[in-house]
Amino acid sequence: MKIVHEEVLSLEQKESLLQLWNNEYPKNLNHETIHDFDLYLNSLSDAKHHFLIDDENRIKGWAFAFLRDDEDWFAIIICSQIQGTGKGSLLIEELKKNKNNLNGWVIDHENEIKKNAAPYKSPLLFYVKNGFTICTETRIENEKISAVKINWNRKREK
């Protein structure tokens, strides 16, 4: 597998990413159409995309960093077939290369269901293992998501 960087996404990439998103994230976070997904992507400021590409040129993982309220934020999705193989950590390391600080929202409970009716497993321990701190005092709670903020800081890691 290799990591590829993109700033502008093709329609084919967006379609693959939408499928990955809808398959791996909780059903509540799914985008119904490519147009809905495009609206989300277009709302991101200064987005940088990193793909994990397999030998058959298929996207198996996606991490992206973007600006929100003058802070660097990120999200990552790994195909369930390769979760637990260290590939997600490779993508996290790729994101960290050009950042001093990263923030994200992480679902920290086991109450969500994926599109295929399988339970969504919280990735919180994955982020802790990869050097992130849980900001227990900062949460997002709405009809779509219940999550805690996580933060990685280069200075803290040293």
C-alpha positions as semicolon CSV with decimal commas, in nm:
position;residue;x (nm);y (nm);z (nm)
1;M;0,000;0,000;0,000
2;K;0,107;0,355;-0,065
3;I;0,003;0,699;0,059
4;V;-0,105;0,958;-0,198
5;H;-0,163;1,330;-0,129
6;E;-0,435;1,537;-0,296
7;E;-0,574;1,886;-0,255
8;V;-0,836;1,865;-0,530
9;L;-1,054;1,555;-0,551
10;S;-1,183;1,399;-0,872
11;L;-1,543;1,280;-0,900
12;E;-1,418;0,919;-0,900
13;Q;-1,224;0,982;-0,576
14;K;-1,526;1,150;-0,417
15;E;-1,746;0,853;-0,506
16;S;-1,495;0,611;-0,348
17;L;-1,461;0,831;-0,041
18;L;-1,838;0,863;-0,002
19;Q;-1,870;0,485;-0,010
20;L;-1,587;0,445;0,245
21;W;-1,745;0,713;0,468
22;N;-2,093;0,562;0,452
23;N;-1,963;0,207;0,512
24;E;-1,735;0,282;0,807
25;Y;-1,886;0,577;0,995
26;P;-2,209;0,549;1,197
27;K;-2,530;0,558;0,995
28;N;-2,623;0,896;1,153
29;L;-2,322;1,056;0,979
30;N;-2,391;0,913;0,632
31;H;-2,436;1,140;0,332
32;E;-2,732;1,047;0,113
33;T;-2,595;1,174;-0,218
34;I;-2,269;1,280;-0,378
35;H;-2,412;1,634;-0,375
36;D;-2,457;1,621;0,007
37;F;-2,103;1,488;0,041
38;D;-1,973;1,763;-0,188
39;L;-2,141;2,026;0,030
40;Y;-1,957;1,884;0,331
41;L;-1,622;1,872;0,150
42;N;-1,667;2,227;0,018
43;S;-1,730;2,351;0,373
44;L;-1,376;2,250;0,474
45;S;-1,111;2,523;0,468
46;D;-0,763;2,447;0,334
47;A;-0,827;2,071;0,317
48;K;-0,534;1,836;0,251
49;H;-0,623;1,475;0,171
50;H;-0,411;1,164;0,222
51;F;-0,522;0,832;0,072
52;L;-0,407;0,483;0,151
53;I;-0,410;0,310;-0,188
54;D;-0,389;-0,068;-0,233
55;D;-0,213;-0,257;-0,513
56;E;-0,529;-0,243;-0,725
57;N;-0,543;0,138;-0,693
58;R;-0,842;0,133;-0,456
59;I;-0,874;0,376;-0,165
60;K;-0,859;0,177;0,161
61;G;-0,802;0,467;0,396
62;W;-0,849;0,842;0,398
63;A;-0,719;1,107;0,634
64;F;-0,772;1,476;0,586
65;A;-0,666;1,787;0,772
66;F;-0,842;2,123;0,750
67;L;-0,875;2,457;0,926
68;R;-1,168;2,528;1,159
69;D;-1,178;2,837;1,381
70;D;-0,804;2,896;1,330
71;E;-0,718;2,544;1,451
72;D;-0,596;2,238;1,259
73;W;-0,858;1,962;1,260
74;F;-0,859;1,619;1,101
75;A;-1,065;1,309;1,032
76;I;-0,961;0,961;0,929
77;I;-1,147;0,659;0,793
78;I;-0,996;0,314;0,744
79;C;-1,169;0,030;0,560
80;S;-1,279;-0,226;0,821
81;Q;-1,093;-0,502;0,629
82;I;-0,757;-0,345;0,722
83;Q;-0,834;-0,195;1,063
84;G;-0,588;-0,316;1,326
85;T;-0,301;-0,360;1,079
86;G;-0,114;-0,038;1,156
87;K;-0,226;0,139;0,838
88;G;-0,431;0,395;1,029
89;S;-0,125;0,485;1,235
90;L;0,068;0,539;0,911
91;L;-0,196;0,789;0,796
92;I;-0,192;0,965;1,135
93;E;0,188;0,998;1,111
94;E;0,144;1,146;0,762
95;L;-0,094;1,409;0,901
96;K;0,146;1,494;1,184
97;K;0,439;1,563;0,948
98;N;0,333;1,919;0,865
99;K;0,135;2,009;1,177
100;N;0,222;2,111;1,532
101;N;-0,129;2,053;1,660
102;L;-0,428;1,842;1,549
103;N;-0,784;1,830;1,681
104;G;-1,061;1,584;1,613
105;W;-1,398;1,458;1,734
106;V;-1,415;1,094;1,841
107;I;-1,721;0,893;1,929
108;D;-1,636;0,761;2,275
109;H;-1,919;0,512;2,329
110;E;-2,047;0,192;2,169
111;N;-2,406;0,302;2,098
112;E;-2,377;0,373;1,724
113;I;-2,469;0,144;1,436
114;K;-2,314;0,139;1,087
115;K;-2,511;0,128;0,762
116;N;-2,473;-0,253;0,748
117;A;-2,630;-0,278;1,100
118;A;-2,295;-0,373;1,258
119;P;-2,199;-0,188;1,576
120;Y;-1,961;0,107;1,535
121;K;-1,657;0,046;1,753
122;S;-1,518;0,360;1,916
123;P;-1,163;0,434;1,792
124;L;-1,074;0,629;2,108
125;L;-0,798;0,387;2,221
126;F;-0,644;0,403;1,871
127;Y;-0,599;0,779;1,910
128;V;-0,458;0,751;2,262
129;K;-0,209;0,494;2,131
130;N;-0,113;0,744;1,859
131;G;-0,030;1,024;2,104
132;F;-0,361;1,209;2,131
133;T;-0,498;1,350;2,454
134;I;-0,868;1,324;2,537
135;C;-1,015;1,667;2,613
136;T;-1,290;1,536;2,841
137;E;-1,428;1,884;2,908
138;T;-1,503;1,948;2,537
139;R;-1,784;1,754;2,372
140;I;-2,011;1,781;2,071
141;E;-2,367;1,665;2,131
142;N;-2,634;1,692;1,864
143;E;-2,882;1,479;1,669
144;K;-2,603;1,334;1,454
145;I;-2,314;1,280;1,692
146;S;-2,205;1,247;2,053
147;A;-1,826;1,277;2,070
148;V;-1,532;1,401;2,272
149;K;-1,255;1,628;2,143
150;I;-0,905;1,487;2,108
151;N;-0,583;1,680;2,058
152;W;-0,229;1,599;1,952
153;N;0,048;1,849;2,016
154;R;0,405;1,812;1,886
155;K;0,554;1,982;2,195
156;R;0,373;1,747;2,431
157;E;0,497;1,444;2,235
158;K;0,865;1,530;2,288
